[in-house]
Amino acid sequence: MSSSVSATEAADVIGGARERIDALDGRILDLVRERMAVSAAIQEARIASGGRRVQLSREMEILDRYRQRLGKPGTTLAMTLLELCRGRI
């Protein structure tokens, strides 16, 4: 027995789900901007104390965390976040 959904019901589900995705995307973008600001503060403090702008061991931890949770696409996402937050190296 297969369940059938009317076009109107499907449109309602899709519309509601898209609104939820848009709201989630807004939150994600806000969090990325916040992460960028925190990263900039860390970089400034590290440079002011004579350190390097980037700490590669820390970046490897972040890449590993994303890969463990999301697989290979997680690594790509983490690389993009790192580039947004610290610039290209």
N, C-alpha and C positions, 0 to 999 in steps of 0.2 A: 504494500500500500504506500503510495507516495503522497506527500503533502503538497498542496498547491496554494500559492499565495497570489492574490490578485495584483495587477499592475499598480493599483492605488496603494495597497498595503506595502508593496515592495518600494514604491517611491517614498512613502512615509518613513520606512526603515532606513533607506539610503539617505534621505534628507537629514534625519536625526543623527545618523552616524557621521555624516559629513560635518555637521555643526560641531559634534564632539571632537572630531579630528582637528577642525579649525581652532577650537579652544585649546586642545592639547598642543598644537603647533605654536600658539601664542605663548603658552607657558614655557615650552622648550626654548623658544627664542629669547624670552626674558631670562631664563636660566643661563643660556649661552652668554648673553651680554654680562650677566653677573659674574660668570666664570672668567670672562675676559678681564673684567676690572680687578678681580682678586689676583689673577695671574700677573697683571701689570704691577700690582703692589708688591708681589713676591719678587718679581724681576728687579724692581727698583731697589728694594731692600738688599737683595743679593749683590747687585752691582755696587751699591753704596758701601757695602762691607768688603769690597775687593773680590767678590766671587764672580762667577761666570753668569751670563744671562740665562743659560739653559743648563739644567741638570739632567743629563742623559739617563742616569739610573732611575730617576723619578719618572721620566717619560716612559721607560721600559715597563715600570710597574703599572702605569696607566694603560699602556697598550695591552698588557697581559690581562688586566682586569676586564677590559672591554671584549677582548678575544674570548675569554672564558665564558662571559655571559651571553655574547651574541655571535660567536663564531668568527669566521674570516671577515664578514662585513663589519663586525665590531671593531676590528683593527683599522679598517678604512675610516670608520666614523671617528675613532679616537685620533687618528692622524689628522683628520680635518679639524677636529676640536683643538688639538695641540697647535696646528698652524694658525688657526684663528686667534688663539690666546697668546702665542709667543712670537708669531711671525715665522717666516721661512728661515731655516738654518742652512 
